[in-house]
Structures are given as C-alpha cells and as structure tokens.
Amino acid sequence: MYHPYFRGKQFELLAIRETATTLASAGFVAVIEPVRESLSGLSRTLEAVRDAGGRAVVIVNPCHGDHRTGGNGIASLLDRDFRDIDTIGAGVLLKSDTPSESVPSLFSPYIDQDLFVIHSGFTDAKVAATALNHHGGSVTNVFIEDQANMLYRRHFSGSRILVRDGFERKRNSDYGVVDNFSDLHATYSELGMDGYGDFLTVGDHYSEGGGPAYAVAIHLTFIDPTQDDAMFIYHFVSDSNDTPTDPAGKFAQALAKLVWTLDHGDSHLLESTAVAEFRQLHERGHFPGLGYVKKLSIKHHIETLADYHLPGN
C-alpha cells in the first residue's frame, strides 16, 4: 500500500524508528535511500522496523549523499545483518545516467531474493523489463511519477507502486496557508497501481544542509473528507522573516499559529502523537531545533495516512 520514501538523514531515520509500530500495523513499507557515510543509524532503524514486525527497503546504489559513488557498504550491511530477515529487502535505483549494459549486473546479486526496483529517470524500459524477466524472486516496481511516464511503466507487470512528490518546495516565507498535496492515497488503484508513495513533508529535493532560516515553517498534512478525501498541507510560517536571527522566536510564532488553528474551527488535522508533542512544546515555550520539527512533521504525515487506511475509515 503506502511506501514512504525517506532519505537517510538523522531526523528521517529517527522518524522511522519512532513510528515503526505504526508503519508495521498499517502495512506500510519504508523505502530508504541512505545518504550518510555512517550506517549505524540505518542499522538501528532497520532493527526497529524488524522488531516491530514491519517492512523496509534499502536502496543499495543511492543517488545522493555519501554513498552515491558506491554502495558496497550498504549491500554488505544487508547481507551481514539482515539477509535472513524477509521483511528487510534491497532496492536498486535506475537513474537517467544508469548505463543500460549495467542493469543485469545491478540485479544479479539479488537473483533469488525479493527485489524492489526504483525507476527514476531510466529510459530503456525494454532492457530493464527483460532483465527482470530472468529474476528468480518477486519484483516490486516503484515508479517515481515525474521520472517514469506511462509509456515506460507499461513494460512492467507484477507489483507496481507510484510515488508522487506532493511537497512543493519554496522559500519558507513564500508559502501560503494551505496547498494541495496529493490524492494518490485515494486514487492509486484507479491508476492500475498496487500501492503509492510520496516524499513525505520533505519533498524529493535533496541538499546536504540548509542555510540560516530567515523564516521558520511547520508543514502538516491533513485529509479533507469534504473534498473527496484529498490531502492538503498547512504551512504555519513565522512573521519575523527579515533576518536569520532568533530561530526559537520564529518557531514560537509558527507554533502559535498551529495551535490556534487546532483550537479554532475544523482544521481536519489529526490529533496525532506528533501534534500532541507540538502542543507540549507550545505550553513549555521550548524550541527543539529545526531537525526535530521536521521529524514531528514526518511522524504526523505517517500517522495521518495510517488513520486514513484504518478499517472503517
């Protein structure tokens, strides 16, 4: 069903660990592209997923970060510590610059194992499909929507997942109050897909680190039952945006807007554990750091979709 796509920064790995039980109980599958040289955080995250009875996929040839020129360490970690864990699998990323002749060798180490193939810009569909036809295990095809068009996708059968980036990246000060996010959680089956995914409230854009925050924003998704269950995203943005000073004060301004929205009218925001923590931060007047805020935003997104897919909803 839902396949959230994570880059392996610290706050994202923490979000997975802290929602491992929710991910498992909802049947969600975390897709992780490791971007940090140290794999200790990834290992702890996979252990948490395993212990919760959940599923995760680790991309062995990342496009971004410290492993973009070689993922041997990632493959070794999976082979050494998780080879016998059926719920922890390998993913191979096919990019625009992936040589067609290298595709069979990318798949061959996993010939008799379950394999996830992430299609992200590769264009030689026939080569990839032919190589997968000789694969001994089950194959799940994960298509990044704007990098794998319908003509490309038609070559691949079996389990099919569509990943859409619903987060529009702007300067924090340029966000309005609410934007559209996605309807894929409600429409993926009508598109001939077996599941769907997104890049959570971070987006597909990757950067090693951000500059000073002139504005602080809290991004929280919600599903609106009055709009055919479409998903939208709130942007709670600070008012003082002229200088990069006082991030704690700016966070307090954004947080006050969030709490006011929760307490006045029907915001459609789920009272998730992440929202409960935002309320506690407001009561305490505490600024935990921007990475922590992003982690809470991700946790809220996962809990919102888990609540949506609960039986009876």
Buried (B, 14 or more C-beta within 10 A) or exposed (E): BBBBBBBBBEBBBBBBBBBBBBBBEBEBBBBBBBBBEEBEBBBBBBBBBBEBEBBBBBBBBBBBBBBEEEBEBBBEBBEEBBEEBEBBBBBBBBBEEBEBEEBBEBBEBBEEBBBBBBBBBBBBBEBBBEBBEEBEEEBBBBBBBEBBEEEBBEBBEEBBBBBBBBBEEEEBBEBEEBBEBBBBBBBBEEEEBBBBBBBBBBBBEBEEEEEEBBBBBBBBBBBBEEEEBBBBBBBBBBEBBEEEEBBEEBBBBBBBBBBEBBEEEEBBBBEBBBBEBBBEBBEEEEBBEBEBBBBBBBBBBBBBBBBBEEEEE
